[in-house]
């Protein structure tokens, strides 16, 4: 089974992913894949240097994320160009990892931990998965977590939340929703129940 796990910043998605891994899921982290596909020597990094100039490559040959970020910040066209380079590479590498995990264990539950499964128009990759799980927390909870746990000021926290797809777009494609507004114990109990459901124990999915 191939499961997409999505959720906005500070929603609790990483907590849910970690619990699923503990329970036996094979978790593929989209953020980690995104870093892998722009390592030195990769075609994606070469394309980025070609499109954005040598200034985005650090002295050691790695991607200078700060320099690239300065270029694409506030520039929708530059960001679209970057996404056109990186998103296909991330998708291809992710599918390779899914296939490898399922080849090793055909009955595995493979969970793709991905923040950007859909955009604000509901477009994305949801149809590639057997199940979509959305981790949901209201905006005030997420703002509080970003301020208290990550040290952001409130304005920056709200800006980062607003920059992502709206909660409604994620919930609209979800087969399962984990409500992460409550305590850690309450969230983990939902994940345990979800795991039983995905494994066909204790009722239908």
Buried (B, 14 or more C-beta within 10 A) or exposed (E): BBBBBBBBBBBBBBBBBBBBBEBEBBBBBBEEBBBBBBEEEBEBBBBBBEBBEEEBBEEEEEBBEEBBEEBBEEEEEBEEBBBEBBBEBBBEBBBEBBEEBBEEEEEBBBBBBBBBBBEEEBEBBBEBBEBBBBBBBEBEBBBBBBBEEEEBEEEBBBEBBEEBBBBEBBEEBBBBBBBBBEEEEEBBBBBBBBBBBBBEEEEEB
